[in-house]
Amino acid sequence: MHNKSGGQTADAEGLFNPDTLPFLLRGASPDRADARGTIPTRASLGCLLVHGFTGTPQEMRFLGDRLHRHGYTVSGVRLAGHATSVDDLARATWQDWYGSAQSGIEQLRRETPQVVAVGQSMGALLALKLAVEYPQAIAGLVLLAPALELSNPWLRRIGPALRLLLPLVKQRRRHLRRGERDVADLQARSESPSYRHVPLPALHQLLVLQKHVQGILSQVHQPALIIHSRQDHTCPPSNVALLERHLRGPIRSVLLEDSFHVISIDIDKERVASEVAAFLGGVGSLPTPHAASQFCY
């Protein structure tokens, strides 16, 4: 199946199904105050879930369902150019991806006064930028396998020149075939949809976004939970140390042993969900997003 422009559709890439759609799961009602008139913490804190590069909201749904069971309102966004067609992704800029995350937080703020941004891989970069631009609304950050740097040394070297090289690359060679998803659990790997091709223009946009976010890390003051796997083949665990050096708020870092990159659906997904739920409980106990000095482990 192809679209009129000759590019592959989401159906051709195996992404055209309800699981790849954005989702909103409403949690505890803020109208249900206890006998003392106190609004439940979970009713006042929402979770924005942001998937990664070439992925879909499906990779965040398991985590979203677990957090919803704890009473939180959860929104899983679909980033521009994702779960549609590879050609759409090729046309998208990192500002378009960020715009999708902004739309998600604006929608979620109509449901809950404060938000924890939960981003996976590239989604973690967008969550960090949200924390800088929405300091009053973003009460905390969960960074899953953050893609501040990539493991592939070739990409790191060619990144600065990619913008100049793109006009020289023939159109048919602008889509790179990628391997299987970086997921250790074989069933989860087979069931998790993502593009099988990566457009070079989109890769360039990812590298530009990385550089931009690296330059604003010192402006992030919210509490942060960082979860990364030692066996991640896409993004090196050294990203954790990079964040620990530059973020200004309290940090809890968790290193997994068995999962690969897409940790929200991989072998350690239950532990990831438990860690995130515990973190949300700590964030929710703070009176304001700026009370980070009271947040400790």
N, C-alpha and C positions, 0 to 999 in steps of 0.2 A: 504494500500500500504506500503510495507516494502522494505528496501534496502537489498543487499546481505549479509550484516553483521548481519541482523536480527533486526536492529534498525528502529525506525520510520523515515520515510522521511518527508520532509517539507510538502508534499501533505497530509500525514496522520495527520499532526499537523495543517492543514488549512492555510499553509503559501505559498503554491506554486501558486503565481499569480503575475502579472506584478507590482502590487503596492509595493511588497516587494523588488524590485530591486533598486540598487543605481541609482542616477540621477544627471545630470548636466544641469543646466539652465543658459545659457549665457545671461548676462545683457547688459547694455549700452556699446557700442564699445569705446575703448580707443582712436580710430582714430578720433572720433568726437569731436574735440576741438571747443570751442566757438570762437567768433570774436576776443577775446584777446589772443587766442592761449592756453587757459587753458583747461586741460583735466578734464571732469566732475569727481567729487569726487567718485561717485558710480562706475565709470568705473575702478577705481584703487583699489577698495576694494571688496574682495570676501568673501563669507560666507561658512564656512565648518560646516555642520550639522551632528552631531554624535548621534545616537540613544542609547537607554539604554539596560541593561542586559535582554536577552531573547526577545528583541524587534526586529524591522525591520526598514528600512528607511521610511516605510509608516507613522510612527508616527511623522516624521519630514517634511512630504510633504506639509501639509497645511501651516506651517510656511515658508517653502521654496518658495511656490508659492506666498505668500504675499510679501516676501522680493524681489523676482524676479520682481514683479509689480513695486517696487520702483526703479528698474534699476540695482540691484545688481546681480552679477554672483553667483550662489548658487550650491554647491555640497553636495549631501547627500550620505554618505558612508554606506556600509554594513560591519559590523564588522565580523571578522573571526568566523566561527561556528554558525552564525545566519542566519535565513531564509533558512536553508538547512535541517539539521536533528539534533535531540537532541544528537545523538552520536557524530556528528561533534563538537557540543558545549562542550561535555564532554572531547574531546581531545584537545580543544583549551586552550592556556595559556593567561594570561593577556598581555604578550609580543606580542602574535599574535593579540590581539585586538588593541593594540597600533600600531602595524605594519600596520593595516588597516587604522587607522587614519593618520599615517605618509604618506601612499600612497595617501590618499585623499588630504593632504596639498601639496604634491609635484605636484599632478595633477593640483590643483587649482592655484598654483603659476605660472604655465605656462599660466594661463588666466589673473591673476591680481597680482600686485606686493606685495600687503598686504592682510592679511586675518584676519577675526574675527572668532574665533572658538566658535561654539555654541553647547554645549553638554547637553544632558538630562540624568539625573540620573547617571548611570555609564559613559555615554558619557561625562558628566561634569568632571569626574576624568581624562579622557583621554585628554580633552581640557586643563586642568590645566597642565598636563605633557607636552603637546605641547608648552604651553606658556613658560615653563622653557627651553626647548630644542631648541626652534625656536624664540628667543627673537626679532630678527630683522624682521621676517616675520609675527608674530602674533601681530596685533595691538590692539586687545581687546578680551575680553572673555564674553560670555553669558552663565551663569550656571543655567540651569532649573532643579529644584528639585534635587540639587546635592546630590549624594549618598556617602558622606564622612563617614556617620555612618548610620546604619539601625535601624529601630524602634524595631525590634524583639529582646528582651533581650536574648533569647535563643541563637540566632546566635552570638551575641556579646560575650557570655560566652564560647561557644564551639569553636569559631573561632581558637584560638591558638592551640587547640588539634585536629582540623579536619584533618590535614595532617597525623597525627599518627593513627587516627581512620579509615581512608579510606581503608587501606589494610584489615581491619577486617570486613568491610561491604560487604555482599554478592552482587554480580553483579546486581541481579534483584532488589535490594533495593537501588541502587545508584541513581535512578531517583525519585525525590520527586514530587508528584502531587501537583500542585499549584492551588490556587483559581482563581477567575476571576481577570482581570486586575484592578488595582487601579485607576478607572476612574469613575467619578460621572455621566457623560452623558451616559445614557443607550445605545443610538444608537452608539455613538463613541466606547463604550466598546465592543459592539458586532461586530463592523466592523474593529477593530484594531487587526491585527494578532500578536500572540506571542506564544512561546512554552507553552504547558500546563503542561510540566514537567521540573524540574530543576535538572540537574545532580549535584551530590555532588562535584565532582572534579571542576566543573565550579564555584560553590558557593565558594569553597575554594580559587580559583583564584581571585574572586571578593574581598574577604576579604584581601588577600595579596595585591591587588592593592590599596585598601583603605588605608592600613597602609603605603604603599610606598608614595602615594600622600600626605597624612597627613604630612609626613616628609619633603616635598619640598615646602609647601605652602609659606613659607617666601621668596622663590626665585621668586615669581610671582610679577611683577611690573606693568603689563599692567592694564588699566582701566577694570573694571568688572561690569557687570550687573547680579545680583542674583535675581531669581524669584522663590518663593516657596509658597506652599499653607499651610495654618494653618490646613487643613483637610487631609494632606498627611498621609496615613497609612503605607507607606513603609519606608520613610526617615523622621526623625523628623525635624521640623522647626529650632531646635537648630543648625542645620548645617549652617544656615545663620550666627549666632553669631560666630561660629567657624571660618568661612571664614573671617568675619569682623575683628577678632582678629589677623589673621595671614597673610592675603594678604597685600602686600606693596603698591599697586596702589590704585587710587581712586575707590570707590565702590558706586553703587546705589543698594539698596535692596528693593524689592517689595514683599509684602505678600498678597496672594490672599485669598479670603474667601470661595469660593464655589467649586473650583476644588479639585480633589484628587491628585494623584501622577503624572500621565502622562499629564502634564499641556499643552503640545503643541497641544493636540487634545480634551481637556476637555472643560468644560463650559466657562472658561475664555480665550479660545484660541485667540479670537480677541484682547483682551487686551494684551495678551502675545505678539502677533505679532506687535501690535502698540508700545509697550515698546521696543521691540528689534529694530524695525525700527528707533525709536527716538535715541536709543543708538548708532546705526550705524552712524547716521548723526553726532553725536558728535565726535565719533572716527574718522570719515572721515575728520573732520575739522582740525585734528592735523597734523603738518608737518612730524612727525616721531613717531614711537611707543614709544619712550622714552620721549615724551613731555607730560608725564602724569600730570605734575604739572599744565598744562593749562586746564585740563579736570575737570570740576566741575558741580555740580547740584544745 
